[in-house]
């Protein structure tokens, strides 16, 4: 199983500025001048080109777009936000994608984009470098500001891409697509949110404990629990290996507080990380007899799944915006460890505050997730939520109520944090595909009559349709 190091691509950016007044008129600008798509994109005030990369059948642009630091007070300044455009044809629908972190500058196609055979606009989430205001006013990093970023991008580009739009994303990206719909419900024609956690009551996390008591097989759970416990029993010996690793790589631990705190955080990630990224089939790689395993076997298993480099200052730094949001609005799960004696657990699941530099103030807003959850239950329109049966993040999913219309929650059997429409059972896969095609305005007549025959309009492309699971922290609190 691939090492679960949580890092994303970061690339250099070029800095450009335009006046707030010019940026505010982006949606009113004539973007029809010229026939070349690059000319039309660059006719948008505040839009600049970083790079164009060739790809057969498409044009792929890496761009920057000038955004207000504070959408409520545009006069407070601007920052440059990276976006990419995978252009196919202005006569095709457009998918608006975000992973909730950095944006990939390699041509990629999300599953809905393949299904509808459309264009794709991808957005880097604010405060993930280089899309970070300078100086950074962290109070402007919230779900409404990020949704407003998307809203302005959509307004700027909808004249170029006038057909139907669908928003999508996985995990934090799925959450982002949901929040965007909550605050700007008239922008999109449909939403496909993958593996989106929904931590409505931050301090009530018993759903996760139930999940870990039942997930997978008893044999697999026993193996994982044994290695996790043994890593804490052998804390002293394995911490010496950690010290050597840190010294050899220049790792420091100022943010989390100490090497010991970082060590325990990595070990407590172990079981969660396995189910988030692995499967029952991967259990064969877990030591079966942890008590008699060597130190190297225990270390290697934990490092492969959790990654001992993550809770260093160097590992945490790219994720400061993620932990900031977890500690101010999104919430974070807490789980218990009944298989480990209390004497071996010194800190438990540490709160997001421990993973953000103390110089950044944080206050938790208990209303944010309640508001979104209530809105989705009663107002969801043309929304599809897809979860993986064995993904711990799905323990607290979004749900739809009587007020929802043409909206669905589906679970892919045996899948993890990489769950997708293709992994659903046949009937649900066909229904989900048919609804996405319909929302995008490209459903064939045969599919309108019988959803059972629905399938993606574009052929699978092994390079373009690489959908690696987003590597991210297990957000403890």
N, C-alpha and C positions, 0 to 999 in steps of 0.2 A: 504494500500500500504506500502511496506517495506520502512523503513527509509533509505533515500539516503545518508548515511554516506559513504564517499569515502575512504575506507581503504582496503588494500590488505594484504595477508599473508606475514609475515616476519619470517624467521626461522634462527637459529644460523648456522654458517658455519665453516668448518674446513679449515685451511689455508695450502696450499701446493704450492711449487714452483718448476719449472724446468727451465733450461736455455733457453734463447730465441732461441738458435740454435736448441735445441731438439724440441721445439714447432714448429719451422718452417718446420721441416721434417715430421710432423704428417701425412700429406697426402701420403707420400711415404712409410710409414711403413707397413709391412706385418701384416694385421689384420685378416688373415685367420687361424692363428695358434690356435689349440684347437677347440672343438666343442661346448662348453658351451658359451652362449651369453654373460654372465658376463665376462668370460675370454677374449673374443674377444673385448668387449668394453674397458676393462682395459688394453688391449695391445696397445691402442692408447696413444702415448706419451703425457703427460700433463693431462690425464684423471684419476680421482680418484673417488672412491665410497664413498658417504656419507651414503646411506641407500638403502636397497632393501625392498620393501613392496609387500606382496603377493596379487594377484587378480586372480580369476578363469579365465583361458583361456589366461592369459597374464603374463609377468614378468615386474615389474615396478621398475625402478632404479632412484634414485636421485644422481646426479653426479656433479662434478666440473671439469671444463676444463680450462686450462691455456691459457689466451689470452694476446696479446700485449696491453699495454695501448694505444699505438699509432701504428696503422697498417702501417703508412707511415715511422715510425722510430721505428722498433721493439726493438732497443737497449735501449729505454727509460724505459724499465721495463715491468712487467706483472701483471695481476690480475687474481683472480679466479672467473670464471663465472659459475653460477649454470645452469644446464640443467637437464631435466628428459627424460627418454626413456620408453615409453609404448611399450613393445616388444610383437609382436604376432608371426611373422614368417619372416625370411629373404627372403622368396619367395613371400612375399606380398609387395605392394607399401608402401611408407612412407610419412606421412604428417608432415611438419615442421610448428609448431605452435608457435606463441608468442602473448601475450596479450599486449605487449609494456610496461609492468610494471614488478612486481615480478612474479615469476613462482610458480604455485601451486605445492605443494609436496604431494598432494592427487591424486590418479589415476583418470584421467578425459579423456574423448574422445571428440574431437571437431567434429562438424557435418561432415566435409569431411572425417575424419577418420572412422566414422560410415558408411558413404556412400561407401567407397572403401574397408572397412573391413581390414584396414592396421595397420601398426606400427605408432607411433607418437613420434616425437622428439620435446620437448618444451624448449624454451630458455628464460631465464631471461634477461631483457633489461639492458644493461650496466648502471651503476651508481645507480640502484635501489638496496638497501642493501639486502643481503651482497655482491652483485656483483659490488662492487665499488672499484676503485683503491685507494690506500692509500700511499702517499697523493693524494688527488683528484685534477687532472688537468682538470678543467671543459671545457677547450677548446677542449678536446678530446671527448666531448659528442655531437656528431652530427650524422646525418642520414647516412653518408657514413661510419663512423667508426662502427656504429651498423650493417649496412649491411655487412661490412667486418667480423664482429663477426660471423654472420650467414654463410657467405661464408666459413670460416675456419672450422666451425662445420660440414658443409655439406661435405667438402673435407675430413675431418677426418673420417666420418661415411659412406660415399658412398660405400666404399669397403666392409663394413659389410652389408649394405642394398643397393644392386645393382639394384633393380627394380626402377620403376618410383617414382619421388618425386613431391609433391604438397605443396606449402606454403600457409598458411592461418593465419587469426587473425581477431579480431573484434575491431572496433574503432581505437585506437592508434596502436593496433596490425594489423588491416587492412591496416593502413598507412604504418606500418613497412614492411609488406609483399609486398606492392607496391614499396616502396623505394628499397627493396632488389632486386626486379625484374628489376628496372631501372638500378641499378649499376652492377648487375650480371645476365644478362638476359639468360645466358646459363646454369645456375645451376638447375632451376626447370622446370618441365614438364607442370606445370599449376599453377595458382594463384586464390585463392578464398578469396576476401577481403570483409569483412562485415562492414557496416556502417562507411566507411572511409571518414572523412572530407577532403576537398580539398580547402584550403584557399589560392587561387592563388594570389590575391591582398589583402594584409592584411588590408589596410585602407578602402576598399570598401565592406561594409557588408549589403547592402540594401536587399539582398536575405533573410536574417534572419528576417528583419522587415516584409517583405511580408509573410513569413511563419507564423509568430505569428498573423497576421491579418486574416489568413484563416484556421488555423489548428483546427481540432475538430468541435465543435458546438459553436454557438454564446452564448448559455447559459453557457457552460463550460468556455469559455474565459472570460465571464463577472464575473463569480464566482472567478476565479483565479486572475483576475485583481483587483477585489474588495478587496480580502484578502491582496494582495501585497501592494496596496495603503494604506490600513488601518494599516498595520504593520509599515509603515513609518509615518503616521499621529500619531500613538501612540508610537513613538520612545522613548520618555522620560520614560513612564511607563514600556514598555517592556525591555528597556535597564537596568532597575533596576533588572529585573528577570535575565537578561544576566550577570550582575555583580555578582549576588548571585550564578549563575551556575558556573561562572569562579572561584570565591572564593572557592566554595565547591570542585572543581576538580583540583585546582592549574593551571588553564589555564592562559597563558600570551599572549601578543599581540605585541611583539617587531617587528616581521617581517612585519606585515600589518600596524603597526604604532599606532593603538589605538583600544579600544573596539568599539568605534563609527564607525570606518571604517569597522571593522569586521562585526558589526551588519548590516550595509547597504549592504555589500557584500552578506551576507546570504539571506537577503530579496530580493535582486535583482536576486538571483539565483532561486527564488521560481517558477516562471512560466516555465522557461527553464527546471528546474529539474523535474517538473511534467510531461511535455511531453516527456522528455528523458526516464523516467522510468515508466510512467503511461499510462493510456488509458482513452478514453471517459467514460468508465464504472466507473472509479475511481472518476469522477467528483461528484458523489453522496456523497463522503466523505468531499467535500470542503464546508465550510459554505456558505449558499445561500444568506444571508443578512449580509455582513461583517460589515457594520456600526453599526448594533445592536448586533453583536457577542460579547462575553465576551473577556477580555484580554487573558484568558487561552485558549479559542478556537482559537484565532488568533495565539498565540504563538505555540500551539500544531500543527496546520496545517503547519506553516512555518518550525518548527523543524522537523516534520516527513518527509517533502519533501527535505528541504535544509540541515538541521543539523547544529545547532548553535555551535557545537564543531569544525566544519571544519576550519574556518579561524583563529583559535588559532594557536600559534606556534606549539603546539603539533599535531594539525590536519594537518597543512601544511607541516611539516617536511618530511613525507614519499614521498611527491609529489614535492619536490624541483627539481628533474631531469625533471619532466613533465613541470613545469612552466619555467624552464630554456630553454627547447627546444621550448616552445611556444613563448618565448621572443627572441629567436635567429634564429629560422628557420621555425617552423610550423605555426606561426601566431595564432591569437585568435580572436573570433568574438566580435563585439560590436553591441548592439541593443538599440533601443530607447524605451521610456516608455511614449507614448502619453496620457495614462490614469492617469498619476501621475503629479500633478502640480510641476513645477520646484523648488518651495520653499521647497519641501519635499526631493528632491534628492540632496545631498551634494557632492557626489564624482562620481556618475555614475559607469559604468563598469570600474573597475580599471585594469591597464595593468599588464601583468605577472611580470614585474619588482617589483611590490609591494608585490609579494608573494614569492620572492626569497631573502635570506639574502643579505644585501648590500655588504658584503665581497666578494661576487661572481660577477665578472664583466660580463656584457652582452652587446652584440652588435647584432642588427638584420640584417640578410642576406636576402635581398629582392629577390635574384636570386634563392634560393633553391627550393621553391614551384613552381615557374614559370618553372623551368627546368624539374621537375618531371611531371607537368601537360602537358607540350609540348611533352615530351617523350611518355607518356601514349596515348595521342591522336593519335600520328603518328606511334607508334612502338609496341603497345600492341599486345601480342600473347598469346592466351589461358589464358585470364584473365576474371574473373567474379567478378563484383561488385554488392553487394546486399545491399539495403537500406530499411529503414522503412518509410512508408508514413507519420507517425506522429512524426518522430524523428527530432528535430531541427538541428542536425548535418548533416542531409541529404540535408539541404538547399543549400549547396555548395558541390555538389558531383563530383566525377571523371566522365569524359565523354570520349567517344572514337570517333575518327575521321576516315576518309577514309583510313588512313594507317594502321588501326588496323585489325587484322585477328583473327577469331575464338574467339572474345571477346564480352562481354555483360555487360549491366547495367540494373539491374532489381530492382523493388520496391515492397515490400510486403505491401499490403493494410491494413491500420489500425494498423500496427505494429510500435513499438518504437525502442529504441536503441538495443533491443534484436532481431531485424529482422534476419531471417534465410531463407534458401532455402525451408524448410518445410512450411513456411508462404506465399510463392508465390502462385499466382493463378495456377490452375492445369497445364495449358499448359507450363507456364514458369518453374514451379517446375520440370516437367518431362524433359524439355530441359536442365535445369541447372544440374540436376542429371545425365543425359546422358552424358553431356560434361565432368563432373568431372570424371565419370567412364572411359570415353574414354581417357582423359588425363593421368589417372593413369594406363592405359593399362589393365583394368579389365572389360571392358564393355562386357556383354554377347552378343552373336550373335543376339539374338532377339532385344536387345536394339539398336544395330548398325543399324538394319533394320528399327526399329520403336521406336523412343525415348519416345513415349507416355507411354510405359510400364516400364520406368526406375524407380527404387526404390533403397534405400540403401541395400547393400549386407549383412550388419550385423543387427541383431535384436536390437531393442531399449533396453537399459539397464538402469533402473531407477537410479542406483547409478553412473554408469560410464558416462552416458550421461547428467548429471546435467550441464546445461549451464546458470549459473547465469549471468545477465548483469553485465559487468565490471563497478564497481563504480568508477567514476572519476570526477575531477573538471570540471566546465563548462567554464574553460579557458577564462576569460574576458581580454580585453585589453583596 
